[in-house]
C-alpha cells in the first residue's frame, strides 16, 4: 500500500486533485450537516445542474469556466433561498424548477455549438485531470472561510439550523447566515463538480451527514464525524480509482455507500444493546 501511495503522489496532477478534493469534501461535509437537517440537502444536486449549464455555455463561448459559473451558481443559490422563503413554491420544487431548466439550457447550447466534447463530458461525469493550480488556491481559501465560519459562529449556525424562528427572536441574523451558507455551498459545488461531475457532486453533501447521524446524535459530534468520514471516504475513493482505473467520482460514492451501511449497522447494534 505504501508503494502505491508513493507512486500516486509522484504525479503532480494527483497531488493537486487530492488537495482540492479533500478540502472540497471537508467543506461539503460541514455545510451538508446544516443543509440535511434543514431538509435542503438536494440544493447540491440543483446547483450542480445550474453549474453544468453555465459551464457548457462558457465552453461554447470559449470563456473561463470558473469566471462564468461561480457568479451564476451563487445567484441561483440566493434565488432558491428567496423562492423558498416566500412560501409559494416549496424548497424541493424550487430546486427541481431551476435545476432542470438550467440543465436543459446547457444541453441545448452544447448541441447547437461545440457538441458533447471531452470538456463537457468531464463536467458531467468528472475528471481527476481537470484540477489546476487556481483550483488549489480557491479550495484553500474556501476551506479557510468555512472552517472560520463553523469555529467562530458555531452557536449561531446551530440555532439557525434547528429553529430559525427562535434564532431570529434572539437577535441572530438568520437570513445573513442562510445566504452565507448558500454562497459557500455554491462555490463548493462548482469546485467539486470538476472532479466529481455534475451527476455525483451532491453525494459529498448528503452522504457524510447521513452516515454520521446513524451513530452520532449531537450536532457537534455529527459535524465532526461528518468531516472525518468525508475526508476518509474521498481519500479511499481516489486510491480505489487509481488502483482499478475507474472514475474518481463513482469510486468516492461507492466508498461513501459502504461507510453509510457500516455506520447504519453500527447504529442498529448500538440501539439494540441499549434496549
C-alpha positions in Angstrom: 0.0 0.0 0.0 2.8 2.4 0.8 4.3 1.8 -2.6 1.0 2.5 -4.3 0.7 5.8 -2.3 4.2 6.8 -3.1 3.6 6.1 -6.8 0.3 8.1 -6.7 1.9 11.2 -5.1 4.7 11.2 -7.6 2.2 12.6 -10.1 1.6 16.3 -9.8 -1.9 16.2 -11.1 -2.9 13.6 -8.5 -1.4 15.7 -5.7 -3.5 18.7 -6.9 -6.6 16.6 -7.2 -6.1 15.1 -3.7 -5.6 18.6 -2.1 -8.6 20.1 -3.9 -10.7 17.0 -3.3 -10.0 16.8 0.4 -10.7 20.4 1.0 -13.9 20.4 -1.0 -15.0 17.2 0.8 -14.4 18.9 4.1 -16.4 22.0 3.1 -19.2 19.9 1.6 -19.4 17.7 4.8 -19.6 20.7 7.2 -22.1 22.6 5.1 -24.0 19.4 4.4 -24.9 18.9 8.1 -26.9 22.1 8.2 -28.4 21.5 4.8 -29.6 18.0 5.6 -31.0 19.0 8.9 -32.9 21.9 7.3 -34.2 19.4 4.7 -32.4 21.3 2.0 -29.9 18.7 1.0 -30.9 18.5 -2.6 -29.6 22.0 -3.2 -26.3 20.4 -4.1 -27.9 18.5 -6.9 -29.8 21.6 -8.1 -26.8 23.8 -8.1 -24.7 21.2 -9.9 -27.2 21.2 -12.7 -27.0 25.0 -12.8 -23.2 24.7 -12.8 -23.3 22.3 -15.7 -25.5 24.7 -17.7 -23.2 27.7 -17.1 -20.0 25.6 -17.8 -21.5 24.4 -21.0 -22.3 27.9 -22.1 -18.8 29.1 -21.0 -17.3 26.3 -23.1 -19.3 27.2 -26.1 -18.3 30.9 -25.7 -14.6 30.0 -25.1 -14.8 31.8 -21.8 -13.1 30.9 -18.5 -15.4 28.3 -16.9 -14.9 29.4 -13.2 -15.3 33.1 -14.0 -18.7 32.4 -15.6 -20.0 29.6 -13.5 -19.3 30.8 -9.9 -21.3 34.1 -10.1 -24.2 32.4 -11.8 -24.4 29.4 -9.4 -24.2 31.9 -6.4 -27.1 33.9 -7.9 -29.0 30.6 -8.3 -28.4 29.7 -4.7 -29.7 33.1 -3.5 -32.7 32.7 -5.8 -33.5 29.3 -4.3 -33.4 30.9 -0.8 -35.7 33.7 -1.9 -38.2 31.4 -3.6 -38.3 29.1 -0.5 -38.7 31.9 1.9 -41.7 33.3 0.0 -43.5 30.0 0.7 -45.4 29.9 -2.6 -43.0 27.3 -4.0 -41.5 24.7 -1.6 -37.7 24.2 -1.5 -37.7 20.8 -3.4 -40.0 22.2 -6.1 -37.8 25.3 -6.5 -34.7 23.2 -6.8 -36.3 21.0 -9.4 -37.6 24.0 -11.3 -34.2 25.7 -11.5 -32.0 22.7 -12.0 -33.9 21.1 -14.8 -34.2 24.4 -16.6 -30.5 25.1 -16.3 -29.6 21.6 -17.4 -31.9 21.8 -20.5 -30.4 25.2 -21.5 -26.9 23.8 -21.2 -27.6 20.7 -23.3 -29.3 22.8 -26.0 -26.4 25.3 -26.1 -23.9 22.5 -26.3 -25.8 20.6 -29.1 -26.0 23.8 -31.1 -22.3 24.8 -30.8 -19.5 22.5 -29.7 -21.4 19.2 -29.3 -20.7 16.8 -26.5 -16.9 17.2 -26.5 -14.4 16.0 -23.9 -14.6 19.1 -21.8 -18.4 18.9 -21.4 -18.3 15.2 -20.6 -15.7 15.9 -17.9 -18.0 18.4 -16.3 -20.9 15.9 -16.5 -19.1 12.9 -15.1 -16.0 14.5 -13.6 -12.3 14.1 -14.3 -9.4 14.0 -11.9 -7.2 15.6 -14.6 -9.3 18.8 -14.5 -7.7 20.3 -11.4 -5.4 23.3 -11.9 -3.3 25.5 -9.6 -6.1 28.1 -9.5 -8.4 25.4 -8.2 -6.0 24.6 -5.4 -5.8 28.3 -4.3 -9.5 28.7 -4.5 -10.1 25.5 -2.5 -7.7 26.6 0.2 -9.4 29.9 0.5 -12.9 28.3 0.6 -11.9 25.8 3.3 -10.4 28.5 5.4 -13.6 30.6 5.3 -15.8 27.5 6.0 -13.7 26.5 9.0 -13.7 30.0 10.4 -17.4 30.2 10.0 -18.0 27.0 11.9 -15.4 27.7 14.6 -16.4 31.3 15.4 -20.1 31.2 14.7 -20.9 27.6 15.7 -23.7 28.6 18.2 -25.5 30.8 15.6 -25.3 28.2 12.9 -26.7 25.7 15.4 -29.6 28.0 16.2 -30.3 28.8 12.6 -30.2 25.1 11.6 -32.6 23.8 14.3 -35.0 26.7 14.9 -34.8 29.6 12.6 -37.7 31.5 14.1 -36.2 31.2 17.6 -32.8 32.4 16.2 -34.5 35.5 14.7 -36.2 36.2 18.0 -32.9 36.1 19.9 -31.3 38.6 17.5 -29.5 36.2 15.2 -29.4 37.4 11.6 -30.7 34.2 10.2 -31.0 35.5 6.6 -27.4 36.5 6.6 -26.2 33.1 7.8 -28.5 31.3 5.3 -27.1 33.5 2.5 -23.5 32.8 3.6 -24.1 29.0 3.7 -25.7 29.2 0.3 -22.7 31.2 -1.1 -20.2 28.7 0.3 -22.3 25.8 -0.9 -22.4 27.2 -4.4 -18.6 27.7 -4.6 -18.1 24.2 -3.2 -20.4 22.7 -5.8 -18.6 24.4 -8.7 -15.1 23.4 -7.5 -16.1 19.8 -6.7 -18.1 19.3 -9.9 -14.9 19.5 -11.9 -13.7 16.3 -10.2 -16.9 14.5 -9.1 -19.1 15.5 -12.0 -22.5 17.3 -12.0 -24.3 14.0 -11.5 -22.4 12.9 -8.4 -21.3 16.1 -6.6 -24.4 16.2 -4.3 -23.2 12.9 -2.7 -20.4 14.9 -1.0 -23.0 16.9 0.8 -25.6 14.2 1.6 -23.7 11.0 2.4 -21.3 12.2 5.2 -24.1 13.9 7.2 -26.5 11.0 6.9 -23.7 8.5 7.7 -22.7 10.3 10.9 -26.3 10.6 12.0 -26.6 6.8 12.1 -24.3 6.8 15.2 -24.0 10.4 16.5 -26.9 12.3 17.9 -25.5 15.7 18.9 -24.9 18.5 16.4 -21.3 18.9 17.3 -20.4 15.2 17.2 -22.3 14.8 13.9 -20.4 17.8 12.4 -17.0 16.4 13.4 -17.8 12.9 12.5 -19.2 14.0 9.1 -15.9 15.9 8.3 -13.8 12.9 9.2 -15.9 10.4 7.3 -15.9 12.7 4.2 -12.1 13.0 4.2 -11.5 9.3 4.7 -14.1 8.4 2.0 -12.6 10.8 -0.5 -9.0 9.6 0.1 -10.1 5.9 -0.1 -12.1 6.6 -3.2 -9.1 8.2 -5.0 -6.9 5.3 -4.1 -9.5 2.8 -5.3 -9.9 4.8 -8.5 -6.1 4.8 -9.1 -5.7 1.0 -8.4 -8.6 -0.2 -10.5 -8.6 2.6 -13.1 -12.3 3.6 -12.5 -13.8 7.1 -12.5 -13.0 9.0 -9.3 -16.4 10.3 -8.6 -18.0 6.9 -8.8 -15.3 5.4 -6.6 -15.8 8.1 -3.9 -19.6 7.5 -4.0 -19.1 3.7 -3.6 -16.9 4.2 -0.6 -19.5 6.6 0.9 -22.2 3.9 0.4 -20.0 1.4 2.2 -19.4 3.8 5.1 -23.2 4.5 5.3 -24.0 0.8 5.5 -21.3 0.2 8.1 -22.5 3.1 10.3 -26.1 2.1 9.8 -25.2 -1.4 11.1 -23.2 0.0 14.0 -26.1 2.3 14.9 -28.6 -0.5 14.8 -26.4 -2.7 17.1 -25.9 0.2 19.5 -29.7 0.8 19.8 -30.3 -2.9 20.4 -27.6 -3.1 23.1 -29.2 -0.1 24.9 -32.6 -1.8 24.9 
